[in-house]
Amino acid sequence: MNLLSSAFLLFLLITWIFFQLLPGKARPWVLLAASLLFYGSQGKIPLVVLISVSLLVWFAAWLLHWHKSSGHRFLLRFLGVALPVTVLVFLKYSRLLAGGLNSLLAWSLPLPGWIAPVGISFFLFKLMSLSIDQLRADQPQRYSLPQVLLFGSFFPQVLSGPIDRARNLIPQLWSGQTAVGQDLAVGLSRITWGLFKKIVVADRLALFVNPVFSNPVQYQGLNVLMAIYFYAVQIYCDFSGYSDMAIGLCRIFGIRSLENFARPYSSVSLSEFWSRWHITLSTWLRDYLFLPISYAILPKGNETRLRNVHSAYVGGIVVTMLLGGLWHSASWTMISWGGLHGIYLAFGHVTKKLRRRLWKKDPLKRWHHLRPVMARVFTFHLVALAWVFFKASGFSQALAVLRGVSLELSGSGLYHLLFTLLFMLAFILLAPFFDDEKAVSAFARQHVLGLVFWLGLLFMMTILFSVDQHNEFIYFSF
């Protein structure tokens, strides 16, 4: 069962009706039962992994709450952080590790044949954040086992985020409140818009992108360049479309999830891009990887020189982005994608002051008013270049795509290119009304008849122009 199936629609309707009809104290239990049923539909082993890790995290948090000795803090780190990391590495990266050891040491370790449970990275990151926040808190919160279990398994978020924090989500899940009219209007708007972005825009772009990336030598010039541009939009519409649906699903139950995207391609720098793209993962990596790594690199003592600060940032950001690439997938192309972003961010940080001084000198000073536009274009192209490695199945394919780029117009595929551009245009025209939290809230405040009309029209467009490929959301594989 996934979010695009008729089975999920029936499941959601039954869950929502029970949630609305039952008294407040029973509502969290409805969500817990529904979440376990939903994730259990992905398979028995994924459900066992989810419940087991939730038990570990809850027990570790219980120990810390009642026993604050250093020995128990060490046990919390082991149970609530080290063991979940071990589970993640074992299930997701054991094939990569075994293959690497076989190559380096001429061993003959068997390569595991299992597939990691869907969404494992997302619910493990959520549960680990709970443990780490408990460790850092002066007065740790006391969470019950059902609270921790629902936090990790909450069905709108369990497959692909957002990676919410316990302090934001658990109080809402167990408040027993229900949705009001504005919640329903905003939630349904977000769900409909997310569905449109996924099955109309993203899946339509995939029809053009996938053949080019699968066999780039058969395509020439502008088709290859447009495939790179289209993939940048495809992965945004695919992943932000899921986030919109997840946030909308939370909202129809009266729960406000954290936002995950904020028009990232309007960013003027790579650091701004990562503050707008996959926001909950970016903040997770910042809080639990980048800052600890950077502080560890800084020399201990009273004097901290500027070069040490730069070294700490560069070292922290490169390691963090490499691990971020590895988090997405156990492949060298993903590690390269993360490494590229690490280099971008490190170079941007080190040269920030120099670039500011250069823009104040002639002849660049005369073009200073165009700097934001140029910065947005340059940032987008750096991101699009890195997406080639994210999409490609290997280095040879990525390099073949890049070698095929030119401005030469090829007659083959021209009709398909123009047809795909029409759907890009539809997305661009509709985005100001839906692709922003404030915009969709303003849209949802209109009269109920107008809301029903416009949402019905958008839904009909979605059904009419959808691509019948049954493509899963890209981030389900992570």
Kinemage of the C-alpha trace (Angstrom):
@kinemage 1
@onewidth
@group {chain A} dominant
@subgroup {mainchain}
@vectorlist {calphas} color= white
{ca met a 1} P 0.000 0.000 0.000
{ca asn a 2} L 1.381 3.395 -0.988
{ca leu a 3} L 0.048 6.933 -1.102
{ca leu a 4} L -0.964 6.675 -4.774
{ca ser a 5} L -3.086 3.539 -4.445
{ca ser a 6} L -6.853 3.163 -4.122
{ca ala a 7} L -6.217 0.938 -1.082
{ca phe a 8} L -4.548 3.862 0.667
{ca leu a 9} L -7.479 6.142 -0.139
{ca leu a 10} L -9.885 3.671 1.516
{ca phe a 11} L -7.498 3.232 4.461
{ca leu a 12} L -7.247 7.016 4.902
{ca leu a 13} L -11.020 7.517 4.763
{ca ile a 14} L -11.698 4.851 7.405
{ca thr a 15} L -8.908 6.163 9.659
{ca trp a 16} L -10.115 9.757 9.389
{ca ile a 17} L -13.746 8.837 10.155
{ca phe a 18} L -12.757 6.855 13.257
{ca phe a 19} L -10.436 9.676 14.306
{ca gln a 20} L -13.256 12.228 14.022
{ca leu a 21} L -15.948 10.139 15.711
{ca leu a 22} L -14.024 8.827 18.718
{ca pro a 23} L -13.353 10.964 21.819
{ca gly a 24} L -10.054 12.812 22.236
{ca lys a 25} L -8.326 10.231 24.430
{ca ala a 26} L -8.904 7.506 21.841
{ca arg a 27} L -7.622 9.472 18.841
{ca pro a 28} L -3.880 8.857 19.381
{ca trp a 29} L -4.585 5.129 19.574
{ca val a 30} L -6.425 5.302 16.246
{ca leu a 31} L -3.344 6.919 14.693
{ca leu a 32} L -1.050 4.329 16.286
{ca ala a 33} L -3.119 1.377 15.049
{ca ala a 34} L -3.433 2.918 11.585
{ca ser a 35} L 0.305 3.675 11.397
{ca leu a 36} L 1.329 0.146 12.372
{ca leu a 37} L -1.185 -1.309 9.911
{ca phe a 38} L 0.073 0.973 7.140
{ca tyr a 39} L 3.754 0.209 7.693
{ca gly a 40} L 2.956 -3.454 8.239
{ca ser a 41} L 1.553 -3.509 4.700
{ca gln a 42} L 5.146 -2.938 3.522
{ca gly a 43} L 6.098 -6.335 4.992
{ca lys a 44} L 6.552 -8.146 8.287
{ca ile a 45} L 10.317 -7.628 8.549
{ca pro a 46} L 10.130 -3.818 8.110
{ca leu a 47} L 7.488 -3.675 10.847
{ca val a 48} L 9.632 -5.804 13.190
{ca val a 49} L 12.617 -3.491 12.566
{ca leu a 50} L 10.519 -0.389 13.275
{ca ile a 51} L 9.040 -1.778 16.503
{ca ser a 52} L 12.413 -3.108 17.706
{ca val a 53} L 14.240 0.184 17.219
{ca ser a 54} L 11.353 2.073 18.874
{ca leu a 55} L 11.660 -0.248 21.873
{ca leu a 56} L 15.399 0.416 22.110
{ca val a 57} L 14.951 4.189 21.912
{ca trp a 58} L 12.122 4.200 24.458
{ca phe a 59} L 14.057 2.056 26.930
{ca ala a 60} L 17.132 4.252 26.570
{ca ala a 61} L 15.045 7.401 27.163
{ca trp a 62} L 13.381 5.778 30.178
{ca leu a 63} L 16.791 4.969 31.668
{ca leu a 64} L 17.999 8.525 31.213
{ca his a 65} L 14.862 9.979 32.791
{ca trp a 66} L 15.109 7.883 35.932
{ca his a 67} L 18.854 7.330 36.175
{ca lys a 68} L 21.050 10.257 35.182
{ca ser a 69} L 24.435 8.735 36.069
{ca ser a 70} L 27.262 8.806 33.511
{ca gly a 71} L 27.028 5.039 33.142
{ca his a 72} L 23.399 5.229 32.112
{ca arg a 73} L 24.158 8.095 29.712
{ca phe a 74} L 26.665 5.812 28.016
{ca leu a 75} L 24.010 3.092 27.863
{ca leu a 76} L 21.597 5.574 26.280
{ca arg a 77} L 24.158 6.410 23.598
{ca phe a 78} L 24.555 2.718 22.919
{ca leu a 79} L 20.863 1.776 22.887
{ca gly a 80} L 19.367 4.944 21.413
{ca val a 81} L 22.065 5.949 18.906
{ca ala a 82} L 24.762 3.303 18.309
{ca leu a 83} L 22.404 0.348 17.872
{ca pro a 84} L 20.033 2.169 15.470
{ca val a 85} L 23.081 3.243 13.425
{ca thr a 86} L 24.251 -0.382 13.411
{ca val a 87} L 20.832 -1.526 12.208
{ca leu a 88} L 20.906 1.098 9.427
{ca val a 89} L 24.424 0.137 8.303
{ca phe a 90} L 23.673 -3.591 8.448
{ca leu a 91} L 20.443 -3.439 6.452
{ca lys a 92} L 21.349 -0.684 3.992
{ca tyr a 93} L 25.111 -0.765 3.498
{ca ser a 94} L 26.256 -4.333 4.155
{ca arg a 95} L 26.367 -5.111 0.415
{ca leu a 96} L 28.604 -2.082 -0.254
{ca leu a 97} L 30.869 -2.965 2.703
{ca ala a 98} L 31.157 -6.621 1.694
{ca gly a 99} L 31.936 -5.701 -1.906
{ca gly a 100} L 34.550 -3.174 -0.790
{ca leu a 101} L 36.277 -5.686 1.501
{ca asn a 102} L 36.264 -8.300 -1.256
{ca ser a 103} L 37.939 -5.848 -3.638
{ca leu a 104} L 40.494 -4.473 -1.191
{ca leu a 105} L 41.471 -7.624 0.676
{ca ala a 106} L 40.689 -10.268 -1.955
{ca trp a 107} L 38.120 -11.813 0.350
{ca ser a 108} L 35.105 -13.778 -0.815
{ca leu a 109} L 32.400 -12.509 1.509
{ca pro a 110} L 28.881 -13.322 0.251
{ca leu a 111} L 26.975 -10.263 -0.938
{ca pro a 112} L 23.699 -9.860 0.982
{ca gly a 113} L 20.599 -10.183 -1.169
{ca trp a 114} L 18.091 -8.430 1.048
{ca ile a 115} L 16.523 -5.050 0.386
{ca ala a 116} L 16.483 -2.496 3.188
{ca pro a 117} L 12.978 -1.774 4.566
{ca val a 118} L 11.317 1.135 2.806
{ca gly a 119} L 11.674 4.388 4.727
{ca ile a 120} L 14.252 2.940 7.143
{ca ser a 121} L 16.490 6.020 6.931
{ca phe a 122} L 13.623 8.358 7.735
{ca phe a 123} L 12.176 6.642 10.794
{ca leu a 124} L 15.636 5.795 12.178
{ca phe a 125} L 16.734 9.426 11.862
{ca lys a 126} L 13.572 10.520 13.669
{ca leu a 127} L 14.101 8.052 16.499
{ca met a 128} L 17.818 8.843 16.811
{ca ser a 129} L 17.026 12.567 17.046
{ca leu a 130} L 14.775 11.787 20.018
{ca ser a 131} L 17.640 9.974 21.775
{ca ile a 132} L 20.199 12.699 21.046
{ca asp a 133} L 17.833 15.468 22.154
{ca gln a 134} L 17.222 13.557 25.381
{ca leu a 135} L 20.974 13.347 25.947
{ca arg a 136} L 21.442 17.066 25.377
{ca ala a 137} L 18.478 18.209 27.478
{ca asp a 138} L 18.980 19.475 31.026
{ca gln a 139} L 15.656 17.890 31.953
{ca pro a 140} L 14.840 15.035 29.554
{ca gln a 141} L 11.218 14.505 28.607
{ca arg a 142} L 9.446 11.378 29.767
{ca tyr a 143} L 7.973 9.571 26.780
{ca ser a 144} L 5.866 6.423 26.961
{ca leu a 145} L 6.418 3.471 24.641
{ca pro a 146} L 3.220 4.165 22.624
{ca gln a 147} L 4.332 7.793 22.190
{ca val a 148} L 7.738 6.770 20.843
{ca leu a 149} L 6.196 4.087 18.632
{ca leu a 150} L 3.673 6.476 17.097
{ca phe a 151} L 6.368 9.130 16.631
{ca gly a 152} L 8.488 6.702 14.623
{ca ser a 153} L 5.689 5.035 12.670
{ca phe a 154} L 3.287 7.956 11.988
{ca phe a 155} L 1.958 6.919 8.586
{ca pro a 156} L 2.089 10.227 6.625
{ca gln a 157} L 5.813 10.557 7.411
{ca val a 158} L 7.150 7.015 7.797
{ca leu a 159} L 8.009 6.329 4.156
{ca ser a 160} L 9.778 9.542 3.172
{ca gly a 161} L 9.584 12.201 5.879
{ca pro a 162} L 9.469 15.020 6.778
{ca ile a 163} L 11.922 14.121 9.568
{ca asp a 164} L 10.026 15.807 12.379
{ca arg a 165} L 11.362 16.300 15.899
{ca ala a 166} L 9.819 14.681 18.953
{ca arg a 167} L 9.301 17.984 20.756
{ca asn a 168} L 7.189 19.240 17.841
{ca leu a 169} L 5.288 16.102 16.859
{ca ile a 170} L 4.619 13.987 19.976
{ca pro a 171} L 2.603 16.652 21.878
{ca gln a 172} L 0.395 17.112 18.811
{ca leu a 173} L -0.077 13.395 18.223
{ca trp a 174} L -1.232 12.855 21.803
{ca ser a 175} L -3.232 16.042 22.298
{ca gly a 176} L -6.465 14.396 21.155
{ca gln a 177} L -7.461 17.465 19.146
{ca thr a 178} L -9.157 17.200 15.789
{ca ala a 179} L -9.019 19.238 12.598
{ca val a 180} L -11.026 22.443 12.117
{ca gly a 181} L -12.311 23.823 8.831
{ca gln a 182} L -9.100 25.689 7.932
{ca asp a 183} L -7.038 22.566 8.656
{ca leu a 184} L -9.168 20.541 6.248
{ca ala a 185} L -9.008 23.240 3.555
{ca val a 186} L -5.239 23.609 3.785
{ca gly a 187} L -4.698 19.850 4.080
{ca leu a 188} L -6.802 18.973 1.042
{ca ser a 189} L -5.135 21.759 -0.961
{ca arg a 190} L -1.679 20.453 -0.098
{ca ile a 191} L -2.651 16.861 -0.920
{ca thr a 192} L -4.162 17.806 -4.299
{ca trp a 193} L -1.207 19.994 -5.256
{ca gly a 194} L 1.280 17.317 -4.205
{ca leu a 195} L -0.584 14.755 -6.291
{ca phe a 196} L -0.504 17.102 -9.306
{ca lys a 197} L 3.235 17.681 -8.944
{ca lys a 198} L 3.902 13.956 -8.724
{ca ile a 199} L 1.734 12.244 -11.315
{ca val a 200} L 1.358 15.089 -13.810
{ca val a 201} L 4.652 17.009 -13.706
{ca ala a 202} L 7.285 14.639 -12.259
{ca asp a 203} L 6.064 11.483 -13.994
{ca arg a 204} L 5.612 13.358 -17.278
{ca leu a 205} L 9.178 14.690 -17.100
{ca ala a 206} L 10.381 11.160 -16.347
{ca leu a 207} L 9.119 10.035 -19.769
{ca phe a 208} L 11.657 12.397 -21.329
{ca val a 209} L 14.457 12.070 -18.761
{ca asn a 210} L 14.677 8.287 -18.316
{ca pro a 211} L 15.406 7.346 -21.969
{ca val a 212} L 18.134 10.014 -22.210
{ca phe a 213} L 19.875 8.872 -19.024
{ca ser a 214} L 19.413 5.189 -19.867
{ca asn a 215} L 21.150 5.511 -23.246
{ca pro a 216} L 22.687 8.973 -23.579
{ca val a 217} L 24.763 8.125 -26.672
{ca gln a 218} L 21.560 7.864 -28.745
{ca tyr a 219} L 20.557 11.439 -27.922
{ca gln a 220} L 22.242 14.648 -28.999
{ca gly a 221} L 22.718 18.220 -27.985
{ca leu a 222} L 19.770 20.112 -26.634
{ca asn a 223} L 17.819 16.972 -25.767
{ca val a 224} L 20.547 15.931 -23.312
{ca leu a 225} L 20.787 19.415 -21.824
{ca met a 226} L 17.019 19.604 -21.392
{ca ala a 227} L 17.010 16.143 -19.790
{ca ile a 228} L 19.391 17.506 -17.127
{ca tyr a 229} L 17.167 20.543 -16.552
{ca phe a 230} L 14.037 18.410 -16.543
{ca tyr a 231} L 15.499 16.022 -13.996
{ca ala a 232} L 16.184 18.926 -11.635
{ca val a 233} L 12.502 19.834 -11.850
{ca gln a 234} L 11.392 16.190 -11.778
{ca ile a 235} L 13.120 15.326 -8.525
{ca tyr a 236} L 11.860 18.563 -6.963
{ca cys a 237} L 8.245 17.908 -7.990
{ca asp a 238} L 8.514 14.243 -7.002
{ca phe a 239} L 9.952 14.754 -3.532
{ca ser a 240} L 8.252 18.036 -2.664
{ca gly a 241} L 5.038 16.525 -4.037
{ca tyr a 242} L 5.332 13.720 -1.478
{ca ser a 243} L 6.159 16.272 1.245
{ca asp a 244} L 3.100 18.322 0.299
{ca met a 245} L 0.935 15.212 0.523
{ca ala a 246} L 2.465 14.154 3.847
{ca ile a 247} L 2.047 17.629 5.340
{ca gly a 248} L -1.514 17.778 4.003
{ca leu a 249} L -2.316 14.349 5.482
{ca cys a 250} L -1.020 15.526 8.856
{ca arg a 251} L -3.085 18.694 8.576
{ca ile a 252} L -6.428 16.931 7.994
{ca phe a 253} L -5.848 15.284 11.386
{ca gly a 254} L -5.149 18.692 12.955
{ca ile a 255} L -1.373 18.101 13.119
{ca arg a 256} L 1.134 20.622 11.768
{ca ser a 257} L 4.246 19.000 10.361
{ca leu a 258} L 7.473 20.854 9.673
{ca glu a 259} L 7.895 22.251 6.162
{ca asn a 260} L 10.371 20.462 3.907
{ca phe a 261} L 10.813 22.761 0.884
{ca ala a 262} L 10.832 26.516 0.335
{ca arg a 263} L 11.360 27.185 -3.399
{ca pro a 264} L 14.984 25.970 -3.369
{ca tyr a 265} L 15.754 26.848 -6.980
{ca ser a 266} L 15.364 30.547 -6.201
{ca ser a 267} L 18.446 30.354 -3.953
{ca val a 268} L 21.381 32.688 -4.568
{ca ser a 269} L 23.955 30.361 -3.005
{ca leu a 270} L 24.480 26.701 -2.217
{ca ser a 271} L 24.167 27.350 1.519
{ca glu a 272} L 20.788 28.994 0.893
{ca phe a 273} L 19.796 26.080 -1.336
{ca trp a 274} L 20.374 23.641 1.513
{ca ser a 275} L 18.339 25.824 3.851
{ca arg a 276} L 15.430 25.461 1.390
{ca trp a 277} L 15.839 21.889 0.078
{ca his a 278} L 14.786 18.872 2.172
{ca ile a 279} L 14.823 21.226 5.153
{ca thr a 280} L 14.209 18.610 7.835
{ca leu a 281} L 17.108 16.440 6.619
{ca ser a 282} L 19.368 19.482 6.226
{ca thr a 283} L 18.690 20.615 9.788
{ca trp a 284} L 19.143 17.034 11.044
{ca leu a 285} L 22.551 16.802 9.356
{ca arg a 286} L 23.481 20.260 10.669
{ca asp a 287} L 22.484 19.588 14.271
{ca tyr a 288} L 23.679 16.013 14.666
{ca leu a 289} L 26.619 15.733 12.245
{ca phe a 290} L 28.024 19.039 11.004
{ca leu a 291} L 28.122 20.941 14.317
{ca pro a 292} L 29.614 18.065 16.377
{ca ile a 293} L 32.221 17.361 13.662
{ca ser a 294} L 33.128 21.058 13.354
{ca tyr a 295} L 33.466 21.486 17.119
{ca ala a 296} L 35.631 18.364 17.253
{ca ile a 297} L 37.972 19.805 14.597
{ca leu a 298} L 38.341 23.178 16.371
{ca pro a 299} L 41.464 23.207 18.577
{ca lys a 300} L 40.854 23.265 22.299
{ca gly a 301} L 42.056 26.347 24.133
{ca asn a 302} L 41.384 30.028 24.645
{ca glu a 303} L 42.627 31.174 21.234
{ca thr a 304} L 40.628 30.274 18.157
{ca arg a 305} L 42.140 31.673 14.962
{ca leu a 306} L 40.086 32.457 11.891
{ca arg a 307} L 41.909 29.820 9.856
{ca asn a 308} L 40.913 27.232 12.447
{ca val a 309} L 37.275 28.282 12.091
{ca his a 310} L 37.557 27.909 8.308
{ca ser a 311} L 39.201 24.502 8.694
{ca ala a 312} L 36.463 23.367 11.076
{ca tyr a 313} L 33.736 24.503 8.668
{ca val a 314} L 35.395 22.980 5.599
{ca gly a 315} L 36.149 19.702 7.331
{ca gly a 316} L 32.707 19.516 8.906
{ca ile a 317} L 30.761 20.360 5.756
{ca val a 318} L 32.711 18.024 3.437
{ca val a 319} L 32.364 15.060 5.805
{ca thr a 320} L 28.677 15.868 6.413
{ca met a 321} L 27.833 16.073 2.706
{ca leu a 322} L 29.742 12.873 1.928
{ca leu a 323} L 27.734 11.100 4.616
{ca gly a 324} L 24.596 12.772 3.256
{ca gly a 325} L 25.314 11.260 -0.149
{ca leu a 326} L 25.953 7.877 1.432
{ca trp a 327} L 22.666 8.207 3.355
{ca his a 328} L 20.787 8.422 0.065
{ca ser a 329} L 22.312 5.267 -1.351
{ca ala a 330} L 25.293 2.974 -0.932
{ca ser a 331} L 26.857 3.874 -4.296
{ca trp a 332} L 29.874 5.837 -5.467
{ca thr a 333} L 27.765 8.128 -7.635
{ca met a 334} L 25.787 9.205 -4.566
{ca ile a 335} L 28.999 9.753 -2.623
{ca ser a 336} L 30.217 11.867 -5.564
{ca trp a 337} L 26.983 13.852 -5.485
{ca gly a 338} L 27.472 14.548 -1.780
{ca gly a 339} L 31.154 15.316 -2.311
{ca leu a 340} L 30.343 17.846 -5.036
{ca his a 341} L 27.975 19.681 -2.705
{ca gly a 342} L 30.597 19.566 0.038
{ca ile a 343} L 33.119 21.190 -2.312
{ca tyr a 344} L 30.547 23.792 -3.403
{ca leu a 345} L 29.745 24.755 0.178
{ca ala a 346} L 33.371 24.775 1.315
{ca phe a 347} L 34.495 26.900 -1.649
{ca gly a 348} L 31.597 29.311 -1.148
{ca his a 349} L 32.446 29.731 2.525
{ca val a 350} L 36.168 30.302 1.996
{ca thr a 351} L 35.703 32.786 -0.879
{ca lys a 352} L 32.724 34.713 0.538
{ca lys a 353} L 34.657 37.849 1.538
{ca leu a 354} L 36.778 37.800 -1.624
{ca arg a 355} L 33.685 37.673 -3.830
{ca arg a 356} L 32.132 40.578 -1.950
{ca arg a 357} L 35.240 42.701 -2.530
{ca leu a 358} L 35.370 41.780 -6.218
{ca trp a 359} L 31.772 42.883 -6.759
{ca lys a 360} L 32.651 46.315 -5.357
{ca lys a 361} L 35.336 46.882 -8.010
{ca asp a 362} L 35.055 47.848 -11.645
{ca pro a 363} L 33.926 46.439 -14.017
{ca leu a 364} L 31.785 44.126 -11.858
{ca lys a 365} L 30.481 47.074 -9.823
{ca arg a 366} L 28.460 48.298 -12.811
{ca trp a 367} L 26.668 44.931 -12.959
{ca his a 368} L 26.010 44.715 -9.249
{ca his a 369} L 22.231 45.021 -9.698
{ca leu a 370} L 22.290 41.809 -11.760
{ca arg a 371} L 24.199 39.901 -9.097
{ca pro a 372} L 21.122 38.166 -7.533
{ca val a 373} L 19.913 36.985 -10.956
{ca met a 374} L 23.350 35.731 -11.948
{ca ala a 375} L 23.764 34.045 -8.558
{ca arg a 376} L 20.442 32.212 -8.939
{ca val a 377} L 21.327 31.009 -12.440
{ca phe a 378} L 24.817 29.915 -11.380
{ca thr a 379} L 23.535 28.148 -8.249
{ca phe a 380} L 20.870 26.277 -10.222
{ca his a 381} L 23.430 25.043 -12.744
{ca leu a 382} L 25.767 23.817 -10.018
{ca val a 383} L 22.871 21.909 -8.448
{ca ala a 384} L 21.777 20.533 -11.841
{ca leu a 385} L 25.330 19.327 -12.527
{ca ala a 386} L 25.372 17.417 -9.239
{ca trp a 387} L 21.934 15.907 -10.016
{ca val a 388} L 23.499 14.135 -13.014
{ca phe a 389} L 25.519 11.956 -10.603
{ca phe a 390} L 22.467 11.530 -8.366
{ca lys a 391} L 20.422 10.197 -11.283
{ca ala a 392} L 23.072 8.175 -13.134
{ca ser a 393} L 23.528 4.486 -12.378
{ca gly a 394} L 27.319 4.795 -12.635
{ca phe a 395} L 30.202 7.100 -13.504
{ca ser a 396} L 30.311 6.025 -17.134
{ca gln a 397} L 26.652 6.914 -17.596
{ca ala a 398} L 27.056 10.285 -15.834
{ca leu a 399} L 30.068 11.193 -17.982
{ca ala a 400} L 28.260 10.080 -21.146
{ca val a 401} L 25.365 12.411 -20.283
{ca leu a 402} L 27.724 15.329 -19.664
{ca arg a 403} L 29.674 14.665 -22.877
{ca gly a 404} L 26.430 14.745 -24.867
{ca val a 405} L 25.473 18.259 -23.775
{ca ser a 406} L 25.425 20.932 -26.464
{ca leu a 407} L 23.114 23.595 -27.871
{ca glu a 408} L 22.661 21.702 -31.145
{ca leu a 409} L 18.970 21.274 -31.939
{ca ser a 410} L 18.070 17.753 -32.997
{ca gly a 411} L 14.896 17.002 -34.948
{ca ser a 412} L 14.402 13.677 -33.201
{ca gly a 413} L 12.378 14.017 -30.041
{ca leu a 414} L 11.539 17.667 -30.706
{ca tyr a 415} L 7.784 17.087 -30.455
{ca his a 416} L 8.234 15.222 -27.164
{ca leu a 417} L 10.428 18.054 -25.872
{ca leu a 418} L 7.852 20.743 -26.701
{ca phe a 419} L 5.003 18.671 -25.244
{ca thr a 420} L 6.939 18.200 -21.994
{ca leu a 421} L 7.638 21.936 -21.817
{ca leu a 422} L 3.874 22.552 -21.743
{ca phe a 423} L 3.590 20.692 -18.445
{ca met a 424} L 6.556 22.627 -17.111
{ca leu a 425} L 4.685 25.802 -18.035
{ca ala a 426} L 1.530 24.575 -16.240
{ca phe a 427} L 3.563 23.926 -13.088
{ca ile a 428} L 5.196 27.371 -13.265
{ca leu a 429} L 1.794 29.080 -13.657
{ca leu a 430} L 0.163 27.190 -10.771
{ca ala a 431} L 3.108 27.254 -8.365
{ca pro a 432} L 2.491 30.801 -6.996
{ca phe a 433} L -0.910 29.653 -5.689
{ca phe a 434} L 0.149 26.383 -4.051
{ca asp a 435} L 3.913 25.951 -3.809
{ca asp a 436} L 4.330 28.037 -0.676
{ca glu a 437} L 2.940 27.680 2.837
{ca lys a 438} L 1.586 31.241 2.980
{ca ala a 439} L 0.161 31.075 -0.536
{ca val a 440} L -1.733 27.831 0.047
{ca ser a 441} L -3.042 29.131 3.396
{ca ala a 442} L -4.369 32.241 1.625
{ca phe a 443} L -5.897 30.070 -1.107
{ca ala a 444} L -7.639 27.899 1.503
{ca arg a 445} L -9.280 30.911 3.184
{ca gln a 446} L -11.570 31.627 0.249
{ca his a 447} L -15.285 30.798 0.286
{ca val a 448} L -16.004 27.086 0.479
{ca leu a 449} L -17.732 27.015 -2.939
{ca gly a 450} L -14.751 28.650 -4.614
{ca leu a 451} L -12.402 26.285 -2.813
{ca val a 452} L -14.378 23.231 -3.939
{ca phe a 453} L -14.466 24.531 -7.522
{ca trp a 454} L -10.736 25.261 -7.849
{ca leu a 455} L -9.610 22.115 -6.029
{ca gly a 456} L -12.029 20.055 -8.108
{ca leu a 457} L -10.634 21.626 -11.278
{ca leu a 458} L -7.043 20.914 -10.200
{ca phe a 459} L -7.973 17.340 -9.323
{ca met a 460} L -9.673 16.823 -12.694
{ca met a 461} L -6.570 18.187 -14.448
{ca thr a 462} L -4.486 15.770 -12.404
{ca ile a 463} L -6.601 12.790 -13.427
{ca leu a 464} L -6.824 13.919 -17.056
{ca phe a 465} L -3.095 14.533 -17.579
{ca ser a 466} L -1.660 11.932 -15.212
{ca val a 467} L 0.915 9.463 -16.472
{ca asp a 468} L -0.206 5.877 -16.037
{ca gln a 469} L 3.239 4.558 -15.137
{ca his a 470} L 2.632 3.783 -11.431
{ca asn a 471} L 6.027 5.251 -10.578
{ca glu a 472} L 6.855 5.249 -6.892
{ca phe a 473} L 8.143 8.402 -5.275
{ca ile a 474} L 11.900 8.602 -5.879
{ca tyr a 475} L 12.727 9.005 -2.186
{ca phe a 476} L 10.895 5.817 -1.182
{ca ser a 477} L 14.119 3.986 -2.090
{ca phe a 478} L 16.055 5.916 0.553
